[in-house]
């Protein structure tokens, strides 16, 4: 691939600074005005003002790319997605509009279990084709790194099918895909009356096999009302950790269960959702290195009024991230700019805080902050350019994709109107 001299960055948001970002530091995004950067192979080798970078000897030999005064920032790091699923659940969307709750739909056979039924029937090639289409859309919205979970199979054959697809996509597609084993999404129908027996299968057979085969980096549990208890989640995550799988956890979404405290106890990479946490949880999270990953797209799509307490978490000093929670049932969006909008309007984060929570902090939760999440010499040339005059306009124009350029490891994935 060519070396690039990228200029025309009216605002170049570098996100240089401490990792992870907490408190006031979350809003410090380190802007270079009239900025430029120089790449070699897949890395950034120089970044600074256009005048300085343009004079470097290596810049003379590089391909020139003028972004025409656009705002440039690190590629988004989406640290919570359910990439592999068979089809939409638009029927449930209509049912919720008519008044049915998420839990009522699940009890009637819908929800996660309906996706499980469809995924078990779907071929690997069909699932992969859908995923590839969605990966193109992620890139078109400025995302360059994602985490992706299994969890819509819930039998060994189907979970393995998902993990193998994720492995293949990571090898074949430019986006970095970090796989998470979510065999503990819900209790599958064949174990409905024997949930502890299913936990035994996960702990004794599936998790050790996934870990040994290197099919995932993380292990996740949906610990909530109607899913897995704290005691069950502890067993599952400890088994994952014993095999080298870093814990993540769906915590405190529908009910206050103690899952956030479990995340702290197990030194999890991330505790996700957190709509039902209390003051004591916020204090405990602020004293930990667990990333509080907030998922406002889920609340928006379900029509819920109670969002996670982002301001209290930030002011307490917790590590806050945001993600799409891209999935067919509760957050069918892969637009991180839309998530920025929701973070600002519904959770009262500033645009700068939201951008840091969508880049450097999720990179920290995925253990890749030394490579992605900020624009610095030595890191991957992962960046996105937006056709706006000021970075605050990215969340301001909600529901509109103004990303005009995405680069991953020095390769152009998306470009329009340049």
Protein Blocks (a to p, Z undefined) as FASTA:
>chain_A
ZZdddehilbacekpacdddehjllmmgopaehiadddehjbcfbdcdfklmmmpmklmm
pccddehhpacddddddfbdcfbafbdckklmmmmmnopafklmmmnopajllmmmmmmm
pcfklmmmmmmmmmmmmmmnopabdcddehinopaklmmmmmmmmmmmmmmpmbacdddd
ffblbccfklmmmmmlmmmmmmmmmmmmmmmnopafbdcddddehiacfklmmmmmmmmm
mnopacdddehklbcehlmmmmmmnopabdghjlmpcfklmmmmmmpcbdcdddfklmmm
nopabdcdfklmmmnopacdddekiafkloccfbfklmmmmmmmmnopafklmmmmmmmm
mmmmnopmmmgopacehiacdddddddfbfklmmmmghiafbfbdceehiafbdchZZ
